[in-house]
Amino acid sequence: MFSQFPELSRDQSHGVEDWLSLSPRAIGRIYTAGTIRGAALDRMHQSSATASFGSMSPLAGNGAEKNALAFAGFRLEADGSLFRGETLLHLPPRELAALRMLLANAGQIVSPLQLKQALWGDVHVTADSVPKCLSSLRTRLQPDNCIQTVYKRGYRLLADVRPCHDSSSNALPRLAIAPFASEVGVPHHLGTAVAEEVIARLCNASKPLASVLARDSVFALALRGLSAQQIGASLDADLVLAGTLRSFISHFRLRLEMIRVVDGVQIWVEDVLVDRDRIAGLESDLASRLDFRLQTRRFDSWQGSPENARRIPPVAHGQNAPTPVPERRAPGPGRRLSLVDRRTRRAGAARAQMNGQASASPLERPEELLSISASADHRHGNANSPAKREAYEVLLRGRHEWQSMERHRQQDGLQLILRASEMDPSLIEAKVDLVHLCLTQAFYGYMPPTAAADQVRHTAESISGFPENAEAVLPAIAWVNLHVDRNLPAALSAMEHSTHLPHDRWVTRVRANFTLSRRLFAEAIAMLRAAIEIDPFASWLHSRLAWAMHLNGEADASREQIDQVMRRFPEYEGARFYAAMIAGFNGDAARAVELAEDLVQRQPYFDPALAVQAYVLASAGRAAEARAILDRLQWLGRERFVLKSFSAAAWVALGDLDAAISELRAANDDRCPWFFQALADPRLKPLHGHPEFEELRAILPAMENAARREA
């Protein structure tokens, strides 16, 4: 394994600093689509990963698979990436290891004992663990039924397996799309919103012509003031797409620039003109243009001299260009729904059949190059009507507003997104955003969890064809089932049906919190590390990793990790929240107080910050000040909802264990999203053994046992 990755062969005991120092491309050879693969994880993070995954099979990454393997319409790359045609599929680590074992023994029976030993090692698991794993693997390989169950003997792969030649020479160019700059007169949210939609469109392509890098990392570097070429160099990209929006009396002009990172040469420049009232759908036009450019000029042809760069004359947005448009997928579950709605595809196919025509992809027709703003059923009117365009533009404003920790901005964003979904009920993207925003508000304490859960359920029920048309909502449904309904079997089912979704900042947030709430800390740590390799400059991932280490009892590792976060992302406010708790717990009271006070000044209406400030003040011996803050939180709780889970640690630091238990009971009654994580917080160790605390801690094991019995 390590012979393939010289970056790792020099040492088998890498720490976090060494791991983060690897280039994204080197890391990407080991991690793909958020799935942890191979012995590299086991060797680098053995202390945290072994408890979760046990000893992995030699097939999980011993370096034997030098070439990709093809079977039954699938291709498994050496790094563990599984493709059906050109579509990347997500496989959890154990299912990947099981698939590799079956492939290595194609045509032969592999016993459950062999699979158990390969997937879990010496870790005790229930008797149904192997059958459930194979059942899930079968589901992911559907409609191909290539895994046979041999009664009382095991499993056998029936498909022919053949090696594929190394396709590294055909690797897609790594493309970073920076937020588009907005000049005077352009709404400040518009450049970022259009860039996000272009990213979504390219990521949804059935035959991608570029590997689009993670949005959070690219945008974070842009906010630091890096140039397009510097962003590309930091992320080891091949190409960077930058753009500038300029306002004129009747229209906007978007100037696009494709830059080759290695030498900073402009590959091409293109101007796109769009009427001020027709901004909706611009991202669809841009994605089609990019596809055409990438398709007609192969990446390896861009290695020439700067004379190859060319200037494209302005073309008005909406003007039909005689360019081929590659076929795209229907709006797949869990994807950013910037593609044509499934109902539009079905309606178009039905009309074609009635006219005796072949059913072509809607996106092959220029008139149906529609964004999500135009994805309503054509039977209900003009899909590109002014009302629908206005709804889409309201959605973009709302999305911009809630990308903040500030209470009032999130509330403004909520109202805008609600308005957009009411103006255009077919705007599925608004409903997906609404679900994510409700969960975010519940985690920040800006909305009661039960109210957030009701809104999530109502929104999911209003989505036509749910969950097929919006699988990105499933992790949120799982969270509601776990924290509010306390129905773990339903939560596990919802999460299981969304495990194929790739890394996304909202999906990964819910997944990580769901796993932490179940106290599967090693698994959560591995999950976050895998996401970091894909999205290395997403500050929230690094902060959440430090918190997961803290919950797992890794005091030194959590302190080291959060110190790194503070050095690398000094302006990220969420890092101060975790850093203050970790510093206070590890005895650095002065620094903890400084961090907490700074956070409260920045976010005075963020109640958990006040609770953390009370904790660090109590830890520093300033009991009177800590009690004053806790009293203030209690008074606020009489006027509006206040999260209780973080206050318990402050009462413990003050020595008032009964008050801490009271806060935890209130958090349980409120169905606080942090409740189960709070019970595992090392800061509450003095409560261990307390009868009422143990009663609360027994809630989750009882749910886990009930889920095992039902399974």
N, C-alpha and C positions, 0 to 999 in steps of 0.2 A: 504493500500500500504506500509506504513512505518513499519508496523509490520513484513513484509517480509524482510525488509532491516534494521536491527538494526543500521547499520552504519549511517543511515540518520535520524532515529527517534528522536535522541537527540535534533535536532534543525531543524527548517524548513527554516532557512534563511542562508544557507551556502554561504560563499564567495568562491572565486576562490581557495584560499589557502586550505580551508577545503576540497573542492571537489577534488583537485589534490592529497590530502593526502590519499584518499581512495585507497585501493589495486586494481590493475587491475581486479582481479577476482570478487571483490565486485561490481566494476563498471560494469563489463561485465554482471552481472545479471540484470542490468537496461538498458544497451545499447548493442544492438546486430546489427552487420552488418551496422553500421553507421546510424541507424534509431533512432531518438529521441522518447522515449516511455514513456508515462504515466505522472502522476502527479508529479513524482520526478523532472522532468525538470521544470514544472510550478512553483513548490514551491521553488526550489533552485535558479532559474534564472528568477523569475517572472518579474523583471523590463525589461528584454530584450526580453523574449519569448512571453509575452502576446500580444505585439503589432503585432507579426507575426502570432501566432496561436490562439489567443483569449482564451476563456475558453474551455478546453478540456472536452470531454464527461466523465462521470464517468466510462464508459467502457474503457477509455484510460488508466486506471491504478489505480483503486480504491482497488485493491487487491482481488476482488471477484473471479477472475479466478485462483483458486489454482491449477487446473490441466490443462493440455493441452487439446485442443479441436480438434477433427478430423472431417473433412467434405470433401466429394467429392475428395478424394485422397490427401488432404492437412492436415497439422497438425499445429495448432497455439499454440505455447508455451505460458506459463503465462507471460514471459517477452516480448512477442510481436514478437518472431522469427517465421517466417512462412516457413514451409518446404513442398515441393512436394516430397514425398518419403524421400530421404536423402539429397536432394538439398535445400540449403538455398536460399530463395527468398527475395529480398529487397522490402520493402513497405515504401513509404513516410509516415510521421506522420498522415496526414489527412486520407489517404486511410486505414491505420491501424485502426484508430478510427472508420471509417465507417464500416469496416469489423467486428469489435467487436460489434458494435451496431446491425448489421444484424444477427450475430451469436446469440446474446442475445435474439433476437426476431425472431428466425428461424421459417419460415412458416407464419409469420405475416407481415403485411404491415407496413413499416416505411416511414413516410411522408417526403417530402423534407424539410419541416419546422423543423422537429425533427433533421434531419441530419445537416441542416445548424446551428441550435443552438448548437448541440454537437460539430461540427467541427470548427465553427468560433465565437460562442458566440454572443456578441453584435457588433462585427466588421461588417461594411457594406461591402457586396460583391455583385457581379453581379448575375443576376438571373440564369445564366448558370453555376455557380460555382459547385453546387451539381451535375447536370448531367455530367459535365466534370470529376469530381472526381470519380463518379461511373463508367463512361465509361473507365477511366484509370484503375480502379480496375478490371473491367471485363477483360481488355486486359491482365493484369498480371495473371489472373486465367485461361486463355485459355490453352488448348482447352475445359476445363470444362465451361459450360454455366449454372452456378448455381444461377445467380442473375437475377430475373425477374423484368421487368418494368411493373407496373400496371398503365394503362392509367389514368392520372389526379389524381392518389392517392398516388403513391410512388413506393417503391421497396420492394422486398421480396426475402429472401434466400430460395431456393427450396431444397437444399441438407439436408440430415439428419445430425444432429450434435450430436456427442457423446463425452463424456469426456474420456481422456486418463489418465492412471495411471502415477504418477510422475516418470519421467525417469532420475532423477538426478543421481541415482546410476549408470546409463549407460553413464554418461558424458564422452566425449572424453578427453584423456590426453592433456594437454596444452604443445605444443612442440615449443621450440625456436631453430632456426637454425642459428648458429653463422657463420660469414664469415670464410672460411677456411684459415688457416695460410699458407703462401708460404715461403718455405725455399730458400736458395741461388740457383740460376739457374732456378727458376720457374718464369715466367712472373708475375710481381707484381699485375696485374689485375685478374689473373686466379682464385685464391682462392675465391675472392668475387663473380666473375661471376658465377662460378659453384654453389656456395651456393645459389645465387639468383635464378638460374634455378631450383634447387631442390625444393626451396620454391614454385615456380610457379607450378611445376608438382604436388606436394602434395596438393596444394590449389585447383587444377583443378580436383581432384579425385571425381568421382560421388558418391562413398561411402567412405568418408574420415574416416581414422582410428585415426586421431589426429587433434586437433585444432591448426593450425600453427599460431604463433604470428606474429604481424606486423614487416615487414622487417626493417623499419627505426629505430624503437625503439631498436631492438636487435643489429643492426649494430652500432648505436650510443653508446650503452653501451660497445660494444667490442672495439670501438675506444678509449674509456676512459681507456682501459687496464684492464677491469674486467675479471675475469676468467669465464669459462663456468658456473660453479655453481653459481657464484655471479650474472651473467646475469639472470639466471633462477630465483634466489631468488628475484631479483629486479622486475621481471615481473610476479611473482607468477606462474611460469611455473612448470610443473611436470617433464618434460624431456628436456634435451638440447643436440642437436647434434653438435659436434665439429669435426673438421678435420684438417689435415696437409698435404700439398702437398710437396713431395720431388722429386728432379730431379735426374735421372740417365742418363746414356749415351743414351739409346734408348727409355726410357719410363719415365713416371711419376708414382709415387706411392701415392695414397691418403689413408691415414689412418683415418678411421672414428671411433668416440667414442660416444656412447650414454650414457649420464650421468643422473642418478636420482638425482634431485635437493635436496630432503629432507635430504639425507645423503651423497651425493657426490659419490655414488657407480657407477662404470662403469657397465652398463647393458650388453654391448657387445662391442667388438672392432673388426674391420674388415679392411683388406687391399684390395684395388682395384688397379690393375695395368692397365695402359693404354699407348699405343704407343704415342709418342710425337706428331705425325701427325694425331692422331685420337681422339683428345680431344672432338670434337663435338659428341654429343650423350651421353657423360658420365653422364650428369644429368638425362637422361632417365633411365640409368642402376641403378643409385643410388636411384632414386625414387622407382623403382621396388623392390630393395633390402629392402628399408625402409618399404614399404608396407608389404612385406613378414614378416619382423621381427615384425612389429606391429600387424600383423594378427595372427601370430603363438604364440606370447606371449602376452596375454592380459595384460593391464596395471595393473590390480589388482594382477596379478601373479608376478609383479616386486616389491612387497613390502617385499620380503623375505630378507635373509641374503646376505652379500657380496659374499658368495660362489656361488650365482646364476650367477654372472658375468662370462662371458666366452670369450674366444679368438677364432676368426674365422680365419682359414688359408687363405692366399692370394688367390684371384681368379682373373684371368685376365679379364679386361674389354672386353665385347663382347662375353665371353664364355657363352654358353647357360647353365643355371642352371635349374634343374628340379623343379622349384618353381612356384606355381600358381600366375598369375598376375591378380589382380582385374580389372574388366571392368572399362573403363574411358569414360568420355564424349568426344565428338568431341570438337574441339577448339572453345569454346563458345565465343560469342561476348563480348569484353571488358576484356577477361581473357588474361593473359600473354600466348602467343600462343606457348607453349612448347609441345603441343600435336600434334598428327597426323592431317594433314590437312584434311578438309572435303572431298576434292576431292579424296584423297587417300582412305578414307573410302568408298566413292561411287564407285570408281574404283574397290576396293577389293570386294565389294558386287556384282558388275556386273560380275566380273570374277567367283565368287562363284556360281552365278545363272547360268552362261553359263555352268559350270561344274556339275550342278545339286547338288551343295552342299548348306548346310545351310550357311546363311550369319553371320559369327561370328565377334565379335569385333576385329579390327585390332590389338589392344593391347593385345589380348589373344595369339597372335603368336609372339614368341621371335624375329623372323626376322623383325617384323614391330614395334619394340620398338624404334621408331624414335623420335628424337628431332625436334625442329623447323628447324634446319639446314638441316634436311632430309625430310622435309614435302612437297617437290615438287611432282607434278603429276608424277607417275611412267611411264606414257605414254611418257614422254619427256626424258627418260634416267634414269640412275642410280641415285636414290634419295640420295644415300650416296656417291656420287662421290667426288673426291678430290676438284673439283671446289666449290661444295656446302659446303664442310667442311671448305675450306679456307674462303668462304664468311661469314660463321658463326663465325669463329675466328676473322675476321676483325670487325664484329659487336661487339664482346665482347670488343675488344680494343677501338672501338669508344665509346661504352657505358661508359667505364671507364673514358675516357677523358672528357666527357661533364658533369660529376658529380662535377662541380666546378663553381664558379662565375667568374673565369678568362676568359677574352675574347679569348685569343689565344688557350686555351685548348678546349673551346667550338667550336671554328672554326675547330680545328684539329678533334674533335669528329664528327662534321658535315661532313667533307670530308670522314672520314672512313665509316660512316654509309651510305652515298651516294654511296660509292664504293661497300659496301656489298650488297646494294639493286640492284645495276647494275650487279654485278657478279651473283646474284641469284634472279631474279625477283619474285620467289615464296617465298622468305624469308619474310613473312608478318611481323614478329617481327621487322625487320629492318625498315620497313615502318612505323609501329606504333611508334617506337623510333624516327624516322625522324620527324614525326608530332609533337611529344612532344618537341623535341629539337628546332624546328622552333618557336614554341610558347614561349619557354623559352628565346630564343634569342631576340624575339620581346619584351618581358617584361623587359629584361635587357638593351634593347637599342642597342643590337649588330646587329640587322637586322631590316630593315624597315618593319613596320607591313604589308604593302601591299605586299612586297616580301614574307614575311612569309605566308600570306594568299594564295598567288598564289602557293607556294610550298605545302601547306596543301591540297589545292584542287587537284593539280596534283597528289600528292601521294595517296589521297583517291580514285581518279578515276582509279589508276593503280592497286588497290587491287581487285583481282578477288572475286566476291560475296560480295562486300561491299554494305551495312554495316554489313551484317550478319556475315562475317568472321573477322571483326575487329571493334566491337562496341566501343572499347576504343577510337576510333578516333572521335566519335560523339560529345563529349564535345568540342573538338577543332573546329569542323565544326560549332557548335553553337557559339563559340567565333568569328569566321570569319564572320558569319551572323550578329552578333550584332555589332561588332566594325568596321568592314571594309565595309560590305554591307549595314549596318543599316537596316537590314531586321529582325525585331524582331519576326514576326510569324514563319519564317523559323528557327530562333535561338531557339525559344521555342519548336518547333517540334523536332529538333535534340536533345535538352536537355531532352525532355520528353521520347524519345526513349532510353535514356541511364540512366534513373533514377534507374533502377534495378542493375546497376553495383555497386559492393561493394567498400569500401574504397581502394583507390590506390593513391600513392603520386602524380601522374600526373593527374589523373582524379579529385581528390579532389581539387588540385590547381586550375584547370580550373573552376570547379563548384563554388568554393568560390569566385574567381574573377568575374565570371559571375553574381553571386548574389549580390556582392558588387557594381558592375557597375550599376545594376538596382536599387541601393539604398535600397535594402531589407536588411538593416543592422541587424535587430533582427534575421531574418532567417539565415543570414550568420553566426552570432555569435553562434546560436544554432547548425548549421551544423558543425562549427569548433570544438565546445565543444564535440559534439558527436564523431567526428573523433579522438579527443585527448584521449577519453576514450578507444578507440581501439588501438591507437598508442601513448602512453603517453610520450615517449621520442623523438618524432619527433619535433625538435626545430622549424622548419619552421611553424608548425601548431600553436604553442604558440605565435610566433611572429606575424603571420597573424591575430590571435585573438586580439592581442593588437591594431593592425591597424584598425580592424573592430570596436572595441570599440571607438577608436579615431574618426572615421568617424561618428559614431552614437552619438557623443557628450558626451560620458561618459569619461570625462577628468580624474577623479580620478581612475576609474576602469582601463583605458588604461595605466595610469602611474604605477599603482600597478602591472598589468599584465606584462608590459615590464620589470619592475624591477625584477620580478620573473624569467623571461627569461634570463636576464643578469646574475643572480646568478646561475641558473641551467645550462646554456649553454654559458659559458663565451667566448668560442672560435668561436661561430657561428657568422659569419660576417653579415649575413642578419639581425640579431637582432640589430646590431649597426645602421643599416640603419633606422629602425623604431624607435629605442630608441632615436636617435639624433633628429628626427622630433618631437616626443612626448615630450621630455625634453625641447626642445626649445619653443614649444607652451605653455608649462606649467610653463615657467619662470625660468627654471634651465639652464641658458645660458652657464655657465662655463662647466657643465657636457656635455651639448649638443655639444659644440665646441670640447671638448676632444674626444667624441665618433666619431664625423664626421671626425676629422683629422686622427684618428687612422684608420678609414675605408678607407679613401683616400690613406693612406700609404699602406694599405694591397691590395687595388684594385684600382690602379691609372687610369685604363682604364674603370672604371665603371662610366659613365657619371652622372647617378642619384645621386651618392655619392657626386660629385662636386656640383650639384644643392642644395643638402641638406646642404653641408658645407657653401655655400653662404647664405642660409637661416639662419643658426644658427649664423653666423658671423654678419649678418645684425641685428638679434635679440639681439646680444650682444653689439650693437653699433659700430661695426667695419665695417662701411659702405664702406670705400675705398677697403678693402680686399674683401668684398663681390662683389663689382662691378668688380674688377679685375677677379674674377673667372667667373662671368657671361659673361664678355667680351671674356674670353677664350673659353667658351662654344659656343658663337656665331661664333667665328672664326673656331672652330672645325666643326660646322654645315655647313660650306662652303665646307669642305673636305669630310665629311661623314655624315651618319644619326646620329642625336642626339635627344634624348627624350626631349620634351619641357614641359611636364605637371608639373614636379617638380620645374622648374625654376620660375613659376608664383608666388609661395609663397615667394620666395626670393625677387622678385620685389615688392610685396605687403609690405614686411617687410621694404624695402627701401623707401616706400611711392610713388613709381612710378606705379600707377594703370594702366596707359595706356600701359606701357611695359608689365605688367602682362596680360592684355587682349590680347595683340599681341601674347604672348607666348601661351595662350590658343587657340587662333584662329589657330596658326600653328599646335598645337597638334591635333586639330579637323581635319585639312586638312591632316595631316599625318596618321590619324586614330590610334592615340596613344592608346595602351591598357589600359593606366591609365587615359584617358581623363575623363570619366564619374565619376570615383572615385575622381579625382582632383576637379571637380566642387562641390563635396559634402564636401571637406576638410574644417574643421573649420578654418584653417589658412587663408582661402580666404574670411572670413566673411566681411572684409572691402569692398569687391567688390559687396556685395549683394545690389541690387537696381540699379546698374550701367546698363544702357540699353543694352549694348553689352553683358555683362555678363549674364543678364537675357535671352537674345536671345539664348545664348549658352545653358543655363540651360533648355530651353524649348525644346531642341531637343529630349531628352529622354521621357518626358511626351507625346510628339506628337507621338513617336514610340509606346509607351504603349497604347495610345488611338487607334491608327491604328490597333494594334494587337487585342484589344478587339472588335473592329468593325468587323474585319475579322473572329474572332472566333464566 
